[in-house]
Amino acid sequence: MTDITHSILVTGAHRSGTTWVGKMLAADANTAYISEPLNVLHRPGVFRAKVLRWYEYICDENEKEYLPAFDELLDFDYHLWDEIRSIRSRKDFLRMGRDFLIFYNGSLHGQRALIKDPFAVFSIPWFAKKLNCKVVVTVRHPAAFASSLKRLNWSFDFKDLLDQPLLMRDHVGAYQDEMRSIKADDVIGQAALLWKLIYRSVHSALSLNPDFIVVRHEDLSRDPVSGYRDLYAKLGLEYTHKVEETILNSSSSENPVELSGKKVHSVKLDSRANVDSWRKRITEDELKRIRQMTEGVSDLFYSDGEW
């Protein structure tokens, strides 16, 4: 039986497998998959609060800006007219249909909300305390994370973190000089620093919340069936034959090793081959730099032999 008393939050750095994990957990028919309400480009029908920065930090002191909107989301209250007014394209229209159906089915069938949102990662204690969420955090090797951002040429502007006084106070203030000095075109340096900040925060949260579940992307990729079966058990989800088929289909060796730039959010990959694909893209100098920059945090999750 699905435990509908707890919603589920799947989070971790972006490009760390949160979409794959979220969608595989949502293969349980009693869950409703809700994607990234804290994305600055989120749809107003899904989440009515404004989100101005990537990795927005939520805590007791600023929750009044977000708590009502999350309460509505977890009640599957879809803001149809807000969404209609925001439609600008056929893609927006189709997305509205998809999201409305998710919320409608969630409400009609009493489903369990599963929120997939990497940008909630600094706020996981709040999600657990105020929204009664079971928390799953994905971790991906820092060099694999940097490789993914390098391939996509996705930069990160640390101003989004620096402009959040509460986040600076509670989590990342010690690194403000590093954040201010990183260059705008230094994707590898940005990736390494962001990885360190995120997973230092995750490790601190784990020490106070031992019930949070941390899963390494590599472990799930090498043995997806056992890994997901264990996750399902911990979360009180129903692991069926259909669920296993979905997992096997998503990780099959017949799938591509890497996704094209046009399908960056697809979950169909040759998961085992994908584990070490970063080694073909990251140079020795880049690897040395990533390891140095993440030192003291990366060793909490990865051994020397995994570099």
Backbone as a ProteinNet text record, in pm:
[ID]
protein_1_A
[PRIMARY]
MTDITHSILVTGAHRSGTTWVGKMLAADANTAYISEPLNVLHRPGVFRAKVLRWYEYICDENEKEYLPAFDELLDFDYHLWDEIRSIRSRKDFLRMGRDFLIFYNGSLHGQRALIKDPFAVFSIPWFAKKLNCKVVVTVRHPAAFASSLKRLNWSFDFKDLLDQPLLMRDHVGAYQDEMRSIKADDVIGQAALLWKLIYRSVHSALSLNPDFIVVRHEDLSRDPVSGYRDLYAKLGLEYTHKVEETILNSSSSENPVELSGKKVHSVKLDSRANVDSWRKRITEDELKRIRQMTEGVSDLFYSDGEW
[TERTIARY]
84.2	0	87.5	44.6	116.6	84.2	188.6	172.6	141.8	12.4	-24.3	-12	26.6	42	167.7	261.1	384.4	396.3	416.3	456.9	604.7	652.8	793	858.3	977.3	1058.8	1183.1	1205.8	1329.4	1409.4	1529.6	1609.2	1756.8	1842.3	1984.7	2023.5	2151.5	2191.9	2123.8	2096.5	2045.6	2151.3	2107.4	2193.3	2253.1	2182.8	2231.9	2138.3	2044.8	1955.4	1823.1	1787.5	1661.4	1540.3	1547.4	1433.9	1417.6	1527.3	1521.6	1465.2	1520.2	1473.8	1327.4	1291.4	1152.7	1055.7	1087.5	995.6	990.3	1101	1097.2	1017.1	1024.9	943.1	795.9	771.5	633.4	573.8	650	593.1	490.2	494.4	387	261.4	157.1	35.4	-33.6	5.1	-57.6	18.9	109.3	182.8	148.8	164.4	143.1	273.5	332.5	463.7	448.5	508.5	501.8	643.4	668.6	804.8	837.2	936	1007.5	922.8	845.4	774.9	869.6	993	1087.8	1178.1	1148.5	1214.2	1164	1253.8	1210.8	1115.4	1112.8	1024.2	902.5	869.8	757.7	626.2	530.2	400.4	310.8	236.4	153.1	36.8	-5.1	-111.4	-67.9	58.6	113.3	145.6	206.3	258.5	243.3	165.9	131.4	230.2	325	423.7	531.1	579.2	687	819.6	901.9	1036.5	1133.5	1217.3	1301.7	1442.6	1487.8	1626.9	1635.7	1738.6	1766	1814.6	1773.5	1807.3	1757.2	1632.8	1569.1	1566.4	1609.2	1616.1	1492	1425.9	1305.9	1331.8	1298.4	1311.6	1197.1	1194.8	1085.7	1068.5	1178.3	1173.8	1113.6	1111	1052.4	943.8	897.6	802.8	668.1	632.3	501.1	488.6	603.5	600.9	571.6	590.2	582.6	486.8	466.6	389.6	246.4	172.5	35.9	32.8	128.4	132.1	164.1	252.8	283.7	166.9	96.6	-22.6	-125.1	-143.8	-236.4	-187.8	-58.4	-1.7	-24.8	0.8	-15.2	-161.5	-251	-394.7	-442.4	-349.5	-379.2	-477.6	-455.4	-537.2	-471.1	-518.9	-458.8	-520.9	-437.5	-484.1	-507.6	-621	-649.4	-651.4	-719.4	-732.4	-600.3	-518.4	-384	-303.6	-319.5	-245.5	-295.6	-426	-482.1	-432.2	-429.7	-384.4	-236.3	-159.3	-14.6	24.7	-70.6	-38.4	10.9	126	183.1	216.1	202.3	241.7	165.6	176.9	116.8	178.6	308.6	376.8	316.6	289.6	225.8	88.6	14.1	-119.8	-113.9	-23.3	-9.6	37	126.2	174.5	61.3	-25.4	-140.7	-227.9	-252.2	-331.8	-268.4	-137.4	-65.7	-75.7	-46	-44.2	-184	-282.8	-419.6	-461.2	-425.3	-461.1	-390.5	-264.3	-190.8	-260.9	-296.6	-360.9	-501.1	-573.6	-709.4	-705.9	-617.7	-607.4	-556.3	-462.7	-411.4	-520.5	-606.9	-716.8	-824.6	-860.1	-968.8	-934.8	-809	-771.2	-692	-679	-607.5	-462.3	-398.4	-260.4	-162.4	-44.8	63	149	163	240.7	389	449.8	594.1	651.1	720.5	777.6	921.6	950.8	1089.2	1139.8	1238.2	1284.4	1427.9	1524.5	1663	1682.2	1600	1620.8	1569.4	1518.5	1476.7	1585.7	1702.6	1801.2	1850.9	1863.9	1908.2	1797.9	1674.6	1558.3	1502.1	1576.7	1518.4	1470	1535.6	1478.4	1339.8	1320	1189.9	1083.9	1116	1020.5	979.5	1074.8	1043.3	958.1	992.4	924.8	787.6	779.3	656	561.3	615	529.7	521.5	586.1	577.2	627.8	735.7	789.4	892.8	885.6	997.2	1098.3	1224.2	1324.1	1420.3	1436	1535	1630.3	1760.8	1861.2	1950.6	1960.5	2050.7	2187.3	2291.1	2429.1	2491.5	2560	2634.1	2778.8	2870.4	3013.4	3039.6	3118.9	3139.7	3197.6	3281.6	3336.3	3229.7	3139.6	3029.5	2933.6	2908.1	2824.2	2886.4	3017.2	3086.3	3088.5	3105.2	3106.5	2973	2863.7	2731	2711.5	2752.8	2737.9	2831.3	2948.5	3042.5	2983.9	2926.2	2869.9	2757.7	2675.3	2561	2596.5	2718	2763.3	2665.9	2627.6	2537.9	2619.8	2620	2690.3	2596.4	2652.8	2571.4	2616.8	2520.7	2548.7	2529.7	2639.8	2632.4	2563.3	2529.4	2451.3	2317.8	2265.3	2140.2	2153.3	2271.9	2295.7	2338.5	2425.6	2477.5	2367.8	2261.3	2152	2048.2	2078.1	1986.4	2050.5	2020.7	2084.2	2064	1945.7	1919.8	2001.5	2012.6	2094.8	2241.2	2286.6	2425.4	2452.3	2359.6	2375.7	2379	2288	2269.5	2357.6	2401.2	2466.9	2595.3	2598.7	2708.5	2790.3	2768.2	2836.7	2987.8	3039.2	3184.9	3251.5	3172.2	3228.2	3199.3	3162.4	3122.4	3237.8	3361	3473.4	3495.2	3482.5	3496.7	3386	3263.7	3152.9	3169.9	3221.2	3237.7	3353	3450.9	3569.8	3561	3465.2	3455.2	3416.4	3478.6	3454.6	3327.2	3264.9	3135.8	3143.9	3262.2	3275.5	3344.9	3365	3436.1	3335.2	3284.6	3180.2	3231.4	3354.5	3410.4	3425	3478.8	3494	3360.5	3264.6	3129.9	3068.2	3081.3	3022.5	3083.5	3215.2	3283.2	3242.7	3238.7	3202.4	3057	2967	2826.6	2804.8	2870.9	2861.2	2903	3015.4	3065.4	2965.9	2911	2816	2690.8	2639.3	2515.8	2535.7	2641.3	2653.3	2716.6	2780.1	2816.2	2689	2593.9	2465.1	2387.8	2388.7	2319.1	2376.7	2508.5	2571.6	2536.1	2532.1	2493.3	2349.1	2261.1	2121.1	2105.9	2186.4	2179.2	2217.3	2312.6	2356.2	2245.6	2151	2038.4	1910.6	1910.6	1790.9	1832.7	1864.4	1914.7	1814.4	1687.5	1586.8	1585.3	1658.6	1670.9	1744	1700.8	1759	1850.7	1975.4	2070.1	2100.5	2088	2117.9	2221	2321.5	2422.6	2376.3	2386.8	2345.7	2416.6	2544.7	2623.8	2572.4	2534.6	2485.6	2355	2264.4	2138.2	2162.5	2257.6	2283.5	2340	2425	2487.4	2391.1	2301	2206.7	2070.3	2002.8	1878	1767.3	1754.5	1644.8	1658.5	1774.9	1794.2	1786.4	1845.9	1846.4	1707.8	1627.5	1492.1	1400.7	1421.4	1340.7	1363.7	1488.8	1520.7	1457.9	1462.9	1402.2	1251.5	1187.2	1043.3	1007.9	1086.4	1059	1073.2	1177	1200.3	1090.6	1034.2	934.1	790.9	774.2	640.2	564.1	636.7	575.6	558.6	472.2	441.7	526.1	619.3	709.5	645	590	518	599.3	548.6	613.2	613.7	506.4	499.6	603.5	622.4	725	862.1	889.6	1020.9	1041.9	938.9	949.4	984.1	922.1	951	1096.7	1146.8	1286.2	1382.2	1354.6	1441.2	1440.1	1325.5	1314.4	1394	1396.9	1467.1	1618.1	1667.1	1810.5	1873.8	1801.2	1844.7	1972.4	2051.4	2173.1	2140.6	2015.7	1974.3	1950.7	1946.6	1928.2	2061	2058	2183.2	2264.7	2396.5	2485.4	2469.6	2449.9	2427.2	2309.9	2245.6	2131.7	2177.6	2102.4	2131	2096	2150.8	2123.7	1977.7	1898.7	1756.5	1670.4	1730.8	1654.7	1721.4	1756.5	1835.9	1758.6	1624.6	1545.3	1486.4	1528.4	1482.1	1539.4	1468.9	1516.7	1554.5	1564.6	1600.2	1746.8	1830.9	1974.3	2024.2	2138.4	2211.3	2280.6	2214.8	2258	2397.9	2430.9	2562.2	2674.6	2654.5	2757.5	2770.6	2661.5	2662.5	2744.6	2764.6	2832.5	2968.6	3046.8	3184	3202.4	3094.3	3107.6	3179.7	3176	3242	3393.6	3450.5	3595.9	3646	3558.2	3596.2	3593	3529.1	3510	3594.4	3615.4	3691.5	3840.7	3919.7	4064.1	4129.5	4253.7	4325	4339	4368.3	4381	4247.3	4138.7	4006.3	3970.7	4002.9	3973	4049.6	4175.2	4257.3	4197.9	4154.1	4096.3	3965	3878.4	3750.1	3774	3869.4	3896.9	3948.2	4038.3	4090.5	3980.2	3893.2	3788.9	3681.6	3658.8	3552.6	3609.3	3737.5	3802.1	3737.2	3719.4	3655.9	3507.2	3448.8	3307.7	3292.5	3364.8	3351.7	3390.4	3486.3	3528.3	3423	3320.6	3209	3117.4	3128.7	3040	3114.1	3241.9	3317.7	3457.7	3504	3635.4	3743.6	3871.1	3981.5	3975	3936.1	3933.1	3827	3734.1	3627.8	3662.2	3784.1	3833.5	3917.5
-120.4	0	125.1	224.7	351.1	433.4	493.1	576.5	719	754.2	886.9	994.2	955.5	1055.9	1139	1087.6	1159.8	1184.5	1310.8	1338.9	1303.1	1302.6	1269.2	1386	1423.2	1521.9	1452.3	1461.1	1412.9	1534.4	1547.9	1665.7	1627.9	1727	1710.1	1813.1	1825	1921	1889.8	1994.3	1967.5	1886.9	1806.4	1715.2	1605.4	1570.1	1463.7	1343.6	1338.8	1224.5	1241.3	1362.2	1381.6	1346.8	1378.9	1347	1196.6	1126	980.3	916.6	956.5	899.2	934.1	1059.5	1100.3	1022.6	1007.2	938.4	787.6	729.3	586.7	562.3	651.3	637.1	662.1	751.4	781.7	673.1	567.7	453	382	405.2	360.6	438.6	366.3	430.8	518	505.9	584.3	712.4	751.4	876	974.1	1102.8	1210.2	1288.6	1283.3	1344.2	1492.5	1575.8	1721.4	1774.9	1842.6	1879.9	2025.7	2046.2	2172.2	2296.6	2297	2421.6	2536.4	2506	2612.9	2650.3	2597.5	2644.6	2786.8	2878.8	3017.6	3028.7	2925.8	2924.9	2835	2804.4	2713.9	2773.5	2685.1	2727	2774.2	2885.3	2939.5	2849.7	2761.5	2669.5	2570.6	2535.3	2437.8	2502.6	2621.2	2683.6	2834.1	2895.6	3035.7	3134.8	3088.4	3180.3	3215.3	3337.3	3380.7	3324.8	3276.7	3230.8	3312.6	3390	3486.7	3438.1	3335.6	3291.7	3139.5	3092	2949.4	2908.8	2792.7	2739.9	2833.4	2874.5	2957.8	2880.8	2946.8	2885	2921.1	2819.5	2841.5	2792.4	2876.2	2839.5	2906.5	2891.9	2946.3	3096.8	3167.8	3313.6	3370.8	3293	3344.8	3253.3	3158.5	3058.9	3118.1	3232.6	3289.5	3320.1	3334.3	3360.5	3234.4	3116.5	2990.7	2887.4	2889.3	2783	2772.2	2883.1	2869.8	2805.6	2842.9	2787.4	2638	2596.7	2453.8	2376.3	2437.1	2370.8	2344.8	2443.8	2426.8	2318.8	2318.4	2218.2	2076.9	2058.9	1926.1	1885.9	1985	1955.2	1935.5	1939.6	1926.2	2033.3	2155.3	2270	2336.1	2303.3	2355.8	2490.8	2590	2726.4	2743.8	2693.9	2684.8	2820.9	2918	3047.7	3123.3	3107.9	3167.3	3108.5	2978.1	2910.7	2955.8	2962.7	3003.5	3142.6	3232.7	3369.6	3375.4	3273.5	3275.9	3205.6	3141.8	3063.4	3154.1	3117.9	3194.8	3108.3	2976.4	2888.4	2756.7	2679.5	2545.8	2458.6	2475.2	2398.9	2429.4	2557.3	2595.9	2530	2526.9	2468.6	2319	2249.4	2105.4	2076.4	2160.4	2142.8	2164.1	2260.3	2283	2157.9	2095.3	1973.8	1863.7	1847.7	1746	1772.2	1896.3	1928.6	1922.5	1970.8	1965.6	1820.9	1732.5	1591.3	1530.1	1565.6	1515.4	1558.9	1687.3	1739.3	1679.3	1666	1610	1465.9	1385.8	1246.2	1234.9	1322.8	1321.3	1346.2	1443.3	1475.8	1368.4	1321.4	1224.2	1091.1	1047.7	914.7	917.5	1035	1042.8	999.5	1040.5	998.6	1071.2	1018.9	1074.2	1166.3	1290.5	1386	1351.5	1350	1330.2	1452.9	1536.4	1659.5	1632.7	1652.4	1643.8	1786.4	1825.3	1963.2	1977.4	1981.4	2002	2133.9	2232.5	2365.5	2378.5	2268.7	2264.4	2212	2183.2	2105	2175.2	2306.7	2376.6	2382.2	2352.4	2368.9	2236.9	2128.1	1998	1985.4	2045.1	2034	2098.5	2208.2	2275.6	2188.7	2126.6	2039.4	1922.6	1870.2	1757.8	1802.2	1916.8	1963.6	2022.6	2110.1	2184.7	2117	2037.2	1973.8	1822.6	1773.3	1630.3	1542.7	1587.3	1514.8	1411.4	1296.1	1202.5	1256.4	1265.8	1332	1230.5	1238.7	1159.1	1256.9	1243.7	1330.8	1247.9	1289.5	1222.2	1289.6	1207.7	1256.7	1199.6	1282.5	1237.3	1280.1	1196.6	1227	1369.5	1447.4	1586.8	1603.2	1509.5	1519.6	1487.8	1395.7	1365.6	1483.6	1547.6	1666.9	1777.7	1801.1	1904.2	1869.6	1741.1	1697.3	1725.5	1700.4	1725.2	1872.9	1958.8	2102.8	2150.7	2090.9	2127	2089.5	1969.8	1923.3	2014.5	2059.6	2144.3	2292.7	2324.8	2463.4	2542.9	2481.7	2545.9	2613.4	2744.3	2818.5	2839.6	2885.5	2915.5	3048.8	3137.5	3269.9	3264.5	3275.2	3264.5	3383.4	3482.9	3594.1	3545	3435.1	3378.3	3332.2	3289.2	3249.6	3369.3	3451.7	3567.2	3665.6	3671.9	3764.9	3711.7	3599.4	3542.2	3548.5	3652	3666.8	3547.4	3487.9	3374.5	3252.2	3229.4	3118.7	3142.4	3265.2	3297.6	3275	3316.9	3301.7	3154.8	3076.4	2939.7	2835.6	2862.3	2754	2790.6	2899.1	2917	3044.6	3114.9	3241.5	3230.7	3117.2	3099.7	3097.1	3080.3	3067.2	3187.6	3299.9	3413.9	3468	3464.7	3513.6	3425.8	3293.9	3202.2	3226.4	3246.6	3268.9	3398.9	3501.1	3631	3629.8	3543.8	3546	3452.7	3361.9	3266.8	3340.2	3306.6	3376.8	3327.4	3415.4	3386.5	3274.3	3254.2	3150.4	3024.8	3017.5	2904.3	2797.8	2721	2622.7	2514	2469.5	2364.7	2415.5	2534.6	2590.9	2615.8	2665.3	2687.8	2556.2	2452.5	2322.5	2266.6	2272.1	2217.4	2292.2	2424.8	2503.9	2481.4	2480.7	2459.3	2320.6	2219.7	2083.7	2083.4	2149.1	2152.1	2220.5	2333	2405.6	2322.6	2259.8	2182.2	2063.6	1986.5	1861.2	1879.7	1993.3	2028.5	2054.5	2126.4	2152.7	2023.2	1933.9	1805.4	1724.8	1719.6	1641.5	1697.4	1828.5	1890.3	1855.6	1857.5	1823.6	1677.7	1590.1	1447.7	1420.3	1496.1	1473.8	1503	1588.7	1624	1549.3	1490.2	1420.3	1285.5	1188.2	1060.2	981.4	1023.7	953.6	1000.5	1107.4	1147.1	1036.4	1012.2	905.2	966.3	922	966.7	850.4	874.7	771.2	825.7	745.7	785.8	744.6	837.8	813.7	691.7	676.6	566.1	431	423.5	296.6	255.4	350.1	320.6	282.3	347	320.4	180.4	135	3	-109.9	-87.7	-192.9	-129.5	-85.5	-10.8	-90.8	-218.7	-297.5	-307.6	-348.7	-360.3	-224.2	-122.9	10.2	67.5	55.3	110.2	25	-105.5	-188.6	-146.9	-117.7	-73.1	62.5	152.7	284.8	273.4	191.4	170.5	122.3	29.5	-23.2	85.1	167.2	272	378.7	401.3	506.9	455.4	325.2	269.4	268	257	249.4	102.6	78.7	-57.7	-95.2	-187.8	-230.6	-347.3	-320.7	-421.8	-464	-563.9	-608.1	-494.7	-417.7	-305.5	-199.2	-174.3	-79	-126.6	-254.6	-308.2	-298.9	-322.8	-308.8	-165.3	-69.6	71.9	103.5	52.4	76.1	12.1	-110.4	-179.4	-108.5	-61.6	9.5	139.2	205.6	334.2	318.1	201.2	182.9	80.2	34	-73.4	-39.7	-143.1	-125.9	-88.6	-102.6	-62.9	87.9	155.8	301.1	371.1	498.4	571.1	590.2	600.7	624.2	766.8	860.3	1000	1054.2	1154.5	1216.6	1329.2	1354.3	1469	1597	1707.1	1835	1874.8	1810.3	1842.1	1758.1	1658.7	1569.7	1558.4	1672.3	1671.4	1619.5	1611.3	1566.1	1426.8	1359.5	1222.6	1131.5	1022.3	930.1	794.7	785.7	659.4	662.4	594.5	588.6	447.3	414.1	294.2	332	303.8	360	312.8	188	136.4	201.6	214.7	276.9	425.3	486.9	630.6	668.6	572.6	602.5	666	611	658.3	740.2	783.4	858.1	991.3	1042.2	1169.8	1163.3	1044.5	1030.8	1062.3	1057.4	1088.8	1239.2	1313.9	1456.8	1544.9	1500.1	1578.5	1551	1656.2	1639.6	1609.8	1564.4	1534.9	1660.1	1773.1	1898.5	1939.5	1922.1	1955.1	1863.4	1735.2	1640.1	1675.4	1710.2	1749.3	1872.9	1968.9	2091.4	2063.7	1981.2	1947.6	1879.3	1788.2	1716.1	1811.1	1902.8	1999.5	2090.5	2137.2	2231.6	2167.4	2038.8	1971.8	1894.9	1906.2	1832.8	1868.2	1768.5	1788.5	1760.9	1760.8	1726.5	1602.1	1598.7	1484	1353.4	1358.6	1234.8	1183.6	1262.1	1215.7	1122.5	1127.9	1050.7	955.7	985.8	907.1	875.7	755	711.4	752.8	740.7	774.2	694.8	567.3	481.6	516.2	605.3	643.4	769.7	815.5	926.4	868.8
0	0	0	-71.4	-74	50.2	108	226.6	183	176.5	126	233.7	356.6	461.6	440.4	363.5	335.1	185.1	149	12.3	-0.4	-123.9	-150.2	-221.2	-176.5	-246.6	-298.6	-429.6	-490.5	-532.6	-476.5	-503.3	-512.4	-524.4	-549.2	-653.1	-683.7	-786.3	-919.6	-999.1	-1133.8	-1209.8	-1305.2	-1381.5	-1292.8	-1185.7	-1096.7	-1095	-1188.7	-1198	-1127.4	-1087.9	-1016.1	-1102.5	-1232	-1320	-1333.1	-1354.7	-1367.7	-1240	-1126.5	-1000.1	-976.3	-999	-976.9	-1063.5	-1191.4	-1281.2	-1254.5	-1212.4	-1179.7	-1051.5	-955.5	-834.9	-867.4	-961	-1000.1	-1089.6	-1117.7	-1189.1	-1102	-970.4	-882.1	-920.1	-955.7	-1005.4	-901.9	-776.7	-671.1	-639	-727.8	-708.6	-819.7	-790.5	-888	-901.8	-1019.2	-1045	-1076.1	-991.5	-1008.6	-1024.4	-1135.4	-1171.3	-1140.7	-1056	-1035.4	-1009.8	-903.7	-870.6	-837.9	-794.6	-762	-879.5	-996.8	-1117.7	-1145.4	-1178.1	-1200.3	-1319.8	-1403.3	-1520.2	-1500.1	-1375.5	-1348.4	-1399.8	-1423	-1473.7	-1358.8	-1376.4	-1269.7	-1230.8	-1320.6	-1284.7	-1178.3	-1180.4	-1086	-951.8	-955.8	-833.4	-847.4	-759.5	-780.8	-720.6	-640	-582.2	-685.3	-680.2	-768.1	-716.2	-807.6	-772.7	-856.4	-790.2	-859	-885.6	-808.6	-820	-825.6	-894.3	-893.4	-753.9	-708.5	-576	-465.9	-479.5	-377	-244.3	-139.3	-6.8	73.5	130.3	211.1	352.5	448	589.2	665.7	796.4	876.9	856.5	833.6	830.1	701.8	594.5	470.3	414.8	495.5	445.1	403.5	458	425.3	276.6	207.5	63.6	-16.6	44.3	-30.6	28.5	159.7	224.2	171.6	156.7	103.3	-35.3	-120.4	-256	-252.5	-162.5	-151.8	-91.8	2.3	57.3	-53.6	-141	-253.5	-349.7	-376.2	-465.7	-410.3	-281.8	-221.7	-208	-216.5	-222.1	-366	-460.4	-603.1	-650.3	-601.7	-641	-761.4	-880.7	-1003.4	-1038	-1066.5	-1092	-1242.7	-1286.5	-1429.1	-1497.3	-1436.2	-1503.1	-1506.8	-1404	-1407.5	-1522.6	-1540.8	-1648	-1784.9	-1801.5	-1930.5	-1969.2	-1871.5	-1900.2	-1938.9	-1900.8	-1926.6	-2055.8	-2123.9	-2243	-2356.2	-2411.1	-2521.2	-2642.2	-2630.1	-2739.8	-2732.2	-2838.2	-2839.9	-2730.9	-2709	-2603.8	-2467	-2441.5	-2314.6	-2301.5	-2410.1	-2407.4	-2376.8	-2443	-2420	-2278.1	-2228	-2090.4	-1991.1	-2020	-1933	-1925.9	-2039.9	-2040.9	-1958.7	-1973.2	-1895.8	-1746.2	-1706.4	-1563.4	-1501.9	-1575.9	-1524.5	-1497.9	-1589.5	-1573.3	-1452.3	-1430.2	-1313.5	-1185.1	-1177.2	-1056.5	-1040.1	-1150.3	-1143.9	-1093.9	-1151.7	-1108.7	-965.8	-929.7	-793.3	-692	-721.6	-631.4	-632.8	-751.5	-765.7	-700.5	-715.6	-668.5	-537.4	-476.9	-349.9	-361.3	-469.4	-492.4	-399.7	-397.3	-315.3	-402	-362.5	-441.6	-437.1	-554.3	-565.9	-636.3	-561.4	-615	-654.9	-784.1	-830.2	-848.5	-767.5	-777.9	-726.5	-817.2	-772.6	-699.3	-731.6	-674.7	-531.1	-477.2	-336.4	-245	-299.3	-223.3	-97.3	-97.8	23.1	129	88.6	176.6	228.1	216.4	249.4	394.4	493.7	629	638.5	567.9	569.5	503	390.9	322.7	411.9	485.7	574.5	692.2	750	871.2	841.4	741.9	718.2	618.6	527.5	426.6	444.7	550.9	584	469.3	405.2	291	333.3	269.4	269.6	169.6	209.2	126.3	66.1	-66.1	-139	-207.6	-180.6	-240.9	-332.5	-457.3	-550.6	-548.1	-558.9	-566	-692.3	-765.4	-883.7	-868	-911.7	-900.9	-950.2	-876.2	-915.5	-1055.6	-1098.8	-1233.6	-1338.4	-1307.8	-1399.8	-1408.1	-1294.7	-1291.9	-1377.2	-1358.7	-1435.9	-1583.9	-1615.4	-1754.2	-1821.9	-1750.4	-1806.7	-1836.7	-1744.7	-1768	-1878.6	-1886.1	-1993.6	-2129.1	-2140.1	-2266.8	-2313.9	-2218.6	-2251.8	-2253.2	-2206	-2191	-2104.8	-1992.5	-1896.5	-1787.4	-1788.5	-1683.5	-1564.9	-1454.4	-1336.3	-1278.2	-1254.7	-1200.5	-1048.2	-974.8	-829.4	-763.9	-842.9	-789.5	-733.7	-791	-741.2	-597.2	-557.1	-418.1	-333.7	-388.3	-314.3	-276.3	-355.7	-330.6	-231.2	-166.5	-67.6	71.4	149.3	280.9	373.9	372.6	461.2	419.1	291.1	242	275.1	256.5	288.9	437.9	520.1	665	707.2	651.3	700.6	632.6	507.9	434.9	361.5	289.3	193.6	214.7	323.8	345.6	347.9	393.3	402.7	266.1	161.5	27	-61.3	0.3	-82.5	-166.6	-115.2	-195.3	-318.2	-301.2	-414.5	-517.1	-468.2	-560.1	-637.9	-571.6	-637.9	-738.1	-716.5	-802.5	-922.4	-923.6	-1034.4	-1162.3	-1271.6	-1397.9	-1466.2	-1542.7	-1604.9	-1707.5	-1769.3	-1872.3	-1819.7	-1689.1	-1628	-1584	-1680.1	-1649.8	-1556	-1574.8	-1488	-1344.8	-1328.3	-1194.4	-1127.2	-1203.3	-1149.3	-1103.3	-1185.7	-1152.3	-1024.3	-1013.9	-896	-769.9	-777.5	-660	-621.4	-719.5	-688.5	-627.7	-682.3	-626.9	-480	-451.2	-313.6	-219.6	-262.5	-177.1	-151.4	-256	-242.3	-149.8	-172.8	-97.6	40.4	61.5	199.3	278.8	218.7	282.6	305.1	205.5	218.3	333.6	341.2	448.4	585.8	598	725.2	760.4	660.5	684.6	725.5	666.9	698.8	843.3	894.9	1032.5	1132.1	1094	1181	1143.8	1025.5	975.9	916.8	1000.1	949.2	866.3	868.8	787.9	641.7	611.1	471.6	395	272.3	190.9	86.4	83.3	-18.1	-111.3	-241.6	-340.6	-438.9	-466	-563.4	-703.4	-794.5	-932.8	-989.8	-955.7	-1008.8	-960	-832.4	-778	-843.9	-861	-928.6	-1074.2	-1138.1	-1279.6	-1300.7	-1209.4	-1225.2	-1192.3	-1097.8	-1058.5	-1031.7	-1138.6	-1119	-1052.6	-1082.9	-1026.2	-874.1	-826.3	-681.5	-613.7	-678.9	-619.4	-604.5	-707.9	-700.8	-613.4	-612.8	-523.3	-376.9	-344	-208.6	-179.4	-277.5	-260.5	-240.5	-319.8	-307.4	-167.2	-114.4	19.3	125.2	114.6	213.4	210.3	93.2	77.3	91.1	107.2	119.8	-10.6	-122.6	-254.1	-294.8	-392	-434.1	-556.6	-535.6	-642.4	-716.6	-833.4	-910.3	-1032.9	-1103.2	-1227.5	-1329.8	-1336	-1429.6	-1394.5	-1265.3	-1221.8	-1267.6	-1246.9	-1285.9	-1436.8	-1513.3	-1658.9	-1698.2	-1630	-1656.4	-1626.9	-1515.4	-1476.5	-1575.9	-1615.1	-1711.2	-1846.6	-1888.3	-2015.9	-2013.9	-1899.1	-1890.2	-1886.5	-1847.6	-1825.2	-1918.2	-2018.2	-2106.5	-2183.1	-2209.7	-2289.4	-2434	-2474.5	-2609.2	-2619.9	-2506.7	-2506.3	-2536.5	-2576.6	-2602	-2474.6	-2490.7	-2376.3	-2324.9	-2418.3	-2382	-2462.3	-2406.7	-2474.1	-2564	-2667.8	-2752.3	-2677.5	-2724.3	-2659.7	-2664.5	-2753.5	-2765.4	-2671.6	-2606.3	-2518.8	-2382.1	-2324.9	-2202.2	-2081.8	-2091.9	-1978.3	-1999.2	-2105.6	-2127.4	-2019.8	-1989.5	-1886.3	-1945.8	-2078.9	-2143.2	-2183.5	-2103.3	-2126.5	-2101	-2159.5	-2118.3	-1988.2	-1876.9	-1749.2	-1708.5	-1735.8	-1694.9	-1774.7	-1904	-1988.2	-1959.2	-1916.8	-1891.4	-1767.9	-1676.2	-1550	-1572.2	-1663.1	-1682.9	-1809.9	-1871.8	-1997.5	-1976.7	-1854.3	-1827.3	-1847.7	-1833.6	-1844.9	-1985.6	-2085	-2222.2	-2248.8	-2160.7	-2185.7	-2092.8	-1971.6	-1874.5	-1891.5	-1908.1	-1923.9	-1788.8	-1791.9	-1667.1	-1580.9	-1643.9	-1569.3	-1507.2	-1582.6	-1530	-1413.3	-1426.3	-1319.7	-1192.5	-1208.8	-1093.7	-1026.1	-1105.8	-1051.2	-979	-1039.8	-976	-842.5	-839.3	-714	-606.3	-645.4	-548.6	-495.7	-586.8	-546.7	-459.3	-476.4	-398.8	-279.1	-257.4	-148.1	-13.7	69.1	198.4	196.2	77.3	62	-25.4	-136.6	-227.2	-158.9	-66.3	-0.1	98.5	125.9	208.9	129.6	-2.5	-89.2	-183.6	-214.3	-311.5	-258.7	-285.5	-240.5	-340.8	-301.2	-390.8	-519.5	-509	-625.6	-727.3	-691	-782.1	-862	-845.3	-926.9	-1039.9
[MASK]
+++++++++++++++++++++++++++++++++++++++++++++++++++++++++++++++++++++++++++++++++++++++++++++++++++++++++++++++++++++++++++++++++++++++++++++++++++++++++++++++++++++++++++++++++++++++++++++++++++++++++++++++++++++++++++++++++++++++++++++++++++++++++++++++++++++++++++++++++++++++++++++++++++++++++++++++++++

